[in-house]
Amino acid sequence: MSGRVKVGVFGAARGMTMIKQLANSQDGVLVAVCDKYKPLLDKCRALAEEKGLKLELFEDFEDFIQCDMDAVVLANYANEHVPFAIRLLESGRHVMSEVLTCATMAEGLRLAEAVERTGKIYCYAENYCYFNTTTEMRKRYMKGDFGELLHAEGEYIHDCSSIWPDITYGERNHWRNQCYSSFYCTHSIGPILFSTGLRPKRVIGIENPNTYMRQYGMNGGGHAMEIIELENGATLKSIHFSLKREPFSVNYEMYCEKGVMETDRWDFQKLHTYIEGEELCKGEHLEFKPEFDVAKELVEAAGHGGSDFFTVYYFIRQILGDEEAKKNCIDVYQALDMCTPGILAFKSICNGNVPFDVPDFRDKTVREQYRNDNFCTFKEIAGDQWVSPDRLNRPEIPDSAYQAMYRQWQENLEKAKKENSDNNANVAF
Ligand SMILES: NC(=O)c1ccc[n+]([C@@H]2O[C@H](COP(=O)([O-])OP(=O)(O)OC[C@H]3O[C@@H](n4cnc5c(N)ncnc54)[C@H](O)[C@@H]3O)[C@@H](O)[C@H]2O)c1
């Protein structure tokens, strides 16, 4: 298409990152925002005034979808992306979805079919694939500098206890309180799959029962691990969520035939590489901060180490027909490869840690067995296939825990108002 792409954003908490970027974009124009929480719409109104933008604001998705827009960024609840993505694709819009791709295997299948049926662009906003380090790892792997992958590790450890009131609002049924331990797996798995182009073949899940997050209202396990066999036989260990560590940990390691690339454990913008030379077990070690290829000032203004910039940028450029951008976008099949191991890992956890095959949804012959697979911990989605996120089946978390979270959230909002600061903790997971 020609001209600027008209973009709407659904969900304005984490979505505010995209809203701000779109308000300054040359390729896209922000035309609409939808969020049922009015204070967020007020913030958008103020931003539109400041930037001189004509922006439509909606509380209801049914009104939002009627609006004149070419594309939509989904930054609504992490377990509700698929039904909205399908509605939007079928209405002729391109879609960029925040993490996670889908909540169940059946949803994953329906999403792939909707993208195929409509021919619209679907792009997955797994921003951790676009750090300076993970971008460099992808570039170097694709160039063949390190040879074939043998083993990889991906880690996303984030103790969210201090911001839990601000990101769950005291709601018992908030997805963060009801998700399964292996749900939020794409920050740790995604960059490895994106760097190598490999697919997951089989997965085993292991979790640690919730240790300290339960007092704040979280039902699921504390952290989870996926042990994955990739299609070339390489092994991948993915670990994510709540353990005590500051600053939070984002870490990737790729052991290959000729050497290793790994991010620094305490400075996540630094990369270490080792490549073996002529002599066995001797080679070159390097330690450096890779530079981004695009304008530094744009990237630095974005969150998550600059990675937030690239998801929106490549999405819009792909819509405009930029083939380079298309190569840098994560399509629906790769998005499913990043997400479905987490769903199946929880099946594994519920079944004594047995392995499960990870289907390749590109292959139509493997799809049918997942058509009615609604296994998950979200009651409205799972129906009679519901399983509790609490594998220890402890007594229900008392209402008082959620009431305390709500009160703390309100106090934090009040404090932020007085200090004229932004309380929104949406840089969280
Ligand atoms: N990639 C990252 O680094 C990153 C960081 C934070 C959040 N996220 C993702 O962003 C998404 C949103 O998370 P969040 O932190 O903003 O918290 P959230 O899920 O609590 O917020 C979602 C927002 O969408 C709005 N919303 C949801 N359903 C709606 C509906 N039907 N109608 C109108 N408004 C609706 C809510 O009012 C809320 O403001 C999730 O998918 C999360 O996984 C990603």
The ligand as a Gaussian input file, in Angstrom:
#p B3LYP/6-31G(d) Opt

LIG

0 1
 N        6.563000      -7.444000      25.282000
 C        6.699000      -6.913000      26.478000
 O        7.791000      -6.596000      26.897000
 C        5.467000      -6.681000      27.294000
 C        5.498000      -5.954000      28.479000
 C        4.303000      -5.759000      29.183000
 C        3.124000      -6.309000      28.687000
 N        3.137000      -7.019000      27.530000
 C        1.907000      -7.565000      26.960000
 O        1.017000      -6.489000      26.698000
 C       -0.332000      -6.919000      26.874000
 C       -1.044000      -6.025000      27.863000
 O       -0.413000      -6.078000      29.107000
 P       -0.449000      -4.853000      30.119000
 O        0.827000      -4.831000      30.858000
 O       -0.872000      -3.661000      29.392000
 O       -1.546000      -5.286000      31.189000
 P       -3.088000      -5.694000      31.074000
 O       -3.183000      -6.964000      30.339000
 O       -3.607000      -5.657000      32.423000
 O       -3.727000      -4.500000      30.265000
 C       -4.507000      -4.649000      29.145000
 C       -5.200000      -3.345000      28.838000
 O       -6.178000      -3.631000      27.841000
 C       -7.442000      -3.147000      28.250000
 N       -8.465000      -4.083000      27.757000
 C       -8.423000      -5.437000      27.872000
 N       -9.523000      -5.978000      27.314000
 C      -10.273000      -4.956000      26.870000
 C      -11.541000      -4.876000      26.209000
 N      -12.237000      -5.986000      25.901000
 N      -12.015000      -3.657000      25.879000
 C      -11.310000      -2.527000      26.174000
 N      -10.131000      -2.546000      26.809000
 C       -9.591000      -3.746000      27.141000
 C       -7.396000      -3.079000      29.771000
 O       -8.279000      -2.111000      30.276000
 C       -5.931000      -2.755000      30.033000
 O       -5.708000      -1.364000      30.090000
 C       -0.253000      -8.367000      27.314000
 O       -0.416000      -9.159000      26.190000
 C        1.165000      -8.505000      27.862000
 O        1.658000      -9.816000      27.705000
 C        4.287000      -7.211000      26.834000

